[in-house]
Amino acid sequence: MVKRMSAVVEAILEMNDDQLRSGLINKAEHEKITIRHMGPRGLGLSSPMNGVEIRAMREQANMSQAAFARVLNLTVGYVSQLERGIRKPTGPALSLLNVIRRKGVDAILIDDHVDSKPQGESGSEQGAAA
């Protein structure tokens, strides 16, 4: 049996959405109100996945287990256990895997190829004394 929200709760949630859109409250305040009135249904829960799906995502990204583990900040052994179905992903690992499922591995990769020179350095020694 699904419990229907009361008209008052629906009005509160609608007003809450309007306040967020207009900038009167921030996202954290919006979520606090939403979760309080909707309970666990208000949370975007991650979908469970099995080892075959995890391995397929890793192979789709052309990554070894070691590379995939590094991207997810997991151990290689844990990734191996996930793929073999010995363990099921939970918590942050499950959330990241769901992001990869929806948006691809590029959505969580960090670009480490940013120019590492401090600003103001140009490679040429302009103005250097002879």
C-alpha positions as CSV (number, residue, x, y, z in Angstrom):
1,M,0.0,0.0,0.0
2,V,1.5,3.3,-1.1
3,K,0.8,6.2,1.3
4,R,-0.3,9.4,-0.5
5,M,1.1,12.7,0.6
6,S,-1.4,15.1,2.2
7,A,-2.4,18.3,0.4
8,V,-0.5,20.3,3.0
9,V,2.7,18.4,2.4
10,E,2.3,18.7,-1.4
11,A,1.8,22.5,-1.0
12,I,4.9,22.7,1.2
13,L,7.0,20.8,-1.3
14,E,5.7,23.0,-4.2
15,M,6.5,26.2,-2.3
16,N,10.0,24.7,-1.4
17,D,10.7,24.1,-5.1
18,D,9.6,27.7,-6.0
19,Q,11.8,29.1,-3.3
20,L,14.8,27.2,-4.7
21,R,14.1,28.3,-8.2
22,S,13.9,31.9,-7.1
23,G,17.0,31.8,-5.0
24,L,15.4,32.3,-1.7
25,I,16.9,29.1,-0.3
26,N,19.9,27.1,-1.2
27,K,20.1,23.5,-2.4
28,A,21.0,22.1,1.1
29,E,18.0,23.8,2.7
30,H,15.7,22.6,-0.1
31,E,16.9,19.0,0.3
32,K,16.5,19.2,4.1
33,I,12.8,20.2,3.7
34,T,12.2,17.7,1.0
35,I,13.7,14.7,2.9
36,R,11.9,15.7,6.0
37,H,8.5,15.6,4.3
38,M,9.0,12.9,1.7
39,G,11.2,10.5,3.8
40,P,13.5,8.1,1.9
41,R,11.4,8.6,-1.3
42,G,12.9,12.1,-1.5
43,L,16.4,10.8,-1.9
44,G,17.7,9.8,-5.3
45,L,18.7,6.3,-4.5
46,S,21.3,4.4,-6.5
47,S,20.2,1.4,-8.4
48,P,21.9,-1.9,-7.4
49,M,24.1,-3.6,-10.1
50,N,25.7,-6.9,-10.6
51,G,29.2,-8.0,-11.5
52,V,28.4,-8.5,-15.2
53,E,27.3,-4.8,-15.4
54,I,30.3,-3.5,-13.6
55,R,32.7,-5.5,-15.8
56,A,30.9,-4.3,-18.9
57,M,31.2,-0.7,-17.8
58,R,34.9,-1.1,-17.1
59,E,35.5,-2.8,-20.5
60,Q,33.4,-0.1,-22.2
61,A,35.8,2.5,-20.7
62,N,38.8,0.4,-22.0
63,M,40.3,0.2,-18.5
64,S,42.1,-2.5,-16.6
65,Q,40.8,-3.4,-13.1
66,A,43.7,-1.5,-11.7
67,A,42.9,1.7,-13.6
68,F,39.2,1.4,-12.8
69,A,39.9,0.9,-9.1
70,R,42.1,4.0,-9.1
71,V,39.4,6.1,-10.7
72,L,36.9,4.9,-8.1
73,N,39.4,5.1,-5.2
74,L,38.9,1.4,-4.5
75,T,41.3,-1.6,-4.3
76,V,41.9,-3.8,-7.2
77,G,40.8,-6.8,-5.1
78,Y,37.5,-5.1,-4.3
79,V,36.8,-4.4,-8.0
80,S,37.7,-8.0,-8.8
81,Q,35.2,-9.2,-6.1
82,L,32.5,-6.9,-7.5
83,E,33.0,-8.2,-11.0
84,R,32.9,-11.8,-9.9
85,G,29.7,-11.2,-7.8
86,I,31.4,-12.1,-4.5
87,R,30.5,-8.6,-3.1
88,K,27.9,-6.0,-4.0
89,P,28.8,-2.3,-4.3
90,T,27.4,-0.1,-1.6
91,G,27.7,3.5,-0.4
92,P,29.9,5.8,-2.4
93,A,31.2,3.0,-4.7
94,L,27.6,2.3,-5.7
95,S,26.9,6.0,-6.3
96,L,30.0,6.4,-8.5
97,L,29.1,3.3,-10.5
98,N,25.6,4.7,-11.1
99,V,27.1,7.9,-12.3
100,I,29.3,5.9,-14.7
101,R,26.3,3.9,-15.8
102,R,24.3,7.1,-16.6
103,K,27.0,9.4,-17.9
104,G,30.1,7.4,-18.7
105,V,33.5,7.2,-16.9
106,D,34.5,10.6,-18.2
107,A,32.0,12.2,-15.8
108,I,34.2,11.3,-12.8
109,L,37.7,11.6,-14.3
110,I,39.8,14.5,-13.1
111,D,41.8,16.3,-15.8
112,D,45.5,16.1,-14.5
113,H,46.8,17.6,-17.7
114,V,46.4,21.2,-16.5
115,D,49.4,23.4,-17.2
116,S,51.5,23.1,-14.0
117,K,53.5,26.4,-14.5
118,P,52.6,29.1,-12.0
119,Q,50.9,32.2,-13.6
120,G,53.4,34.7,-14.9
121,E,55.9,32.2,-16.1
122,S,56.1,32.0,-19.9
123,G,59.2,29.9,-20.6
124,S,61.2,32.8,-22.1
125,E,63.5,34.9,-19.9
126,Q,62.2,38.4,-20.8
127,G,63.9,41.2,-18.9
128,A,66.7,38.9,-17.5
129,A,70.0,40.7,-16.8
130,A,72.9,39.8,-19.0
